[in-house]
């Protein structure tokens, strides 16, 4: 791609017309780049729907998706699946008192315990 761009720029700067092969190579590489950027954008958006960017904990969609996968795995392996949910009552006053740095740390490290 860089050679094609270099060749096109050289031709333009000298007033000559570009070669079809260089133009074709450049257009093809641009199409590939746009496709890769679109894939990257899709990946970023799908991750933002699945987990909280601050705590990296799964959001509702991520939890539902993971639960469905774990259910399938438990059925396939004929094992039991246990689910534990913890609801912290009155979390806002804790957050307001201790600050978001501590609560972010707590939320992010609690699932690992």
C-alpha positions as CSV (number, residue, x, y, z in Angstrom):
1,X,0.0,0.0,0.0
2,X,2.8,2.5,0.9
3,X,4.5,1.8,-2.4
4,X,1.3,2.5,-4.3
5,X,0.7,5.8,-2.4
6,X,4.4,6.8,-2.9
7,X,4.1,6.1,-6.6
8,X,0.8,8.0,-6.9
9,X,2.2,11.0,-5.1
10,X,5.4,11.0,-7.2
11,X,3.3,11.0,-10.4
12,X,1.0,13.7,-9.1
13,X,3.9,15.9,-8.0
14,X,5.6,15.6,-11.4
15,X,2.3,16.2,-13.3
16,X,2.1,12.7,-14.7
17,X,-1.0,10.5,-14.6
18,X,-1.1,7.7,-12.1
19,X,-0.8,4.1,-13.1
20,X,-4.0,2.0,-12.9
21,X,-2.2,-0.7,-10.9
22,X,-1.2,1.8,-8.2
23,X,-4.7,3.3,-8.1
24,X,-6.3,-0.2,-7.9
25,X,-3.9,-1.2,-5.1
26,X,-4.6,2.0,-3.2
27,X,-8.4,1.6,-3.5
28,X,-8.2,-2.1,-2.4
29,X,-6.1,-1.2,0.7
30,X,-8.5,1.6,1.6
31,X,-11.5,-0.8,1.3
32,X,-9.7,-3.3,3.6
33,X,-8.9,-0.6,6.1
34,X,-12.5,0.6,6.2
35,X,-13.6,-3.0,6.8
36,X,-11.1,-3.4,9.6
37,X,-12.2,-0.2,11.2
38,X,-15.9,-1.3,11.0
39,X,-15.0,-4.6,12.7
40,X,-13.0,-2.7,15.4
41,X,-16.0,-0.4,16.0
42,X,-18.4,-3.4,16.3
43,X,-16.0,-5.0,18.8
44,X,-15.8,-1.9,20.9
45,X,-19.5,-1.4,20.9
46,X,-20.3,-5.0,21.8
47,X,-17.9,-4.8,24.7
48,X,-19.4,-1.6,26.0
49,X,-22.8,-3.3,26.0
50,X,-21.4,-6.3,27.9
51,X,-19.4,-4.7,30.7
52,X,-19.1,-1.6,32.7
53,X,-16.0,0.4,31.5
54,X,-15.2,1.6,35.1
55,X,-15.4,-1.7,37.0
56,X,-15.2,-4.1,34.1
57,X,-18.0,-6.0,35.7
58,X,-20.6,-7.5,33.3
59,X,-23.8,-5.6,32.7
60,X,-27.2,-7.1,32.4
61,X,-26.7,-8.2,28.8
62,X,-23.3,-9.7,29.6
63,X,-24.7,-11.6,32.6
64,X,-27.6,-13.0,30.6
65,X,-25.3,-14.1,27.8
66,X,-22.8,-15.7,30.3
67,X,-25.6,-17.4,32.2
68,X,-27.0,-19.0,29.0
69,X,-23.5,-20.2,28.1
70,X,-23.0,-21.7,31.6
71,X,-26.4,-23.4,31.4
72,X,-25.4,-25.0,28.1
73,X,-22.1,-26.1,29.5
74,X,-23.7,-27.6,32.7
75,X,-26.2,-29.5,30.6
76,X,-23.5,-30.8,28.3
77,X,-21.3,-31.9,31.2
78,X,-24.3,-33.0,33.3
79,X,-23.2,-30.9,36.2
80,X,-25.0,-28.5,38.6
81,X,-24.9,-24.8,38.1
82,X,-25.0,-22.5,41.1
83,X,-25.9,-18.8,41.0
84,X,-25.3,-16.3,43.7
85,X,-26.6,-12.8,43.6
86,X,-25.6,-10.1,46.1
87,X,-27.6,-6.9,46.4
88,X,-26.0,-4.2,48.5
89,X,-28.7,-2.1,50.1
90,X,-28.2,1.6,50.6
91,X,-25.0,1.6,48.5
92,X,-25.3,5.3,47.6
93,X,-24.5,6.6,51.1
94,X,-21.5,4.3,51.2
95,X,-20.4,5.6,47.8
96,X,-21.0,9.2,48.9
97,X,-19.0,8.7,52.1
98,X,-16.0,6.7,51.0
99,X,-15.7,8.1,47.5
100,X,-15.9,6.6,44.1
101,X,-12.3,5.4,44.1
102,X,-12.9,3.0,47.0
103,X,-16.3,1.8,45.7
104,X,-14.9,1.2,42.2
105,X,-12.1,-0.8,43.7
106,X,-14.6,-2.8,45.9
107,X,-16.9,-3.5,42.9
108,X,-14.0,-4.5,40.7
109,X,-12.3,-6.8,43.2
110,X,-15.3,-8.4,44.9
111,X,-16.2,-10.9,42.2
112,X,-12.6,-12.2,42.2
113,X,-12.9,-13.2,45.9
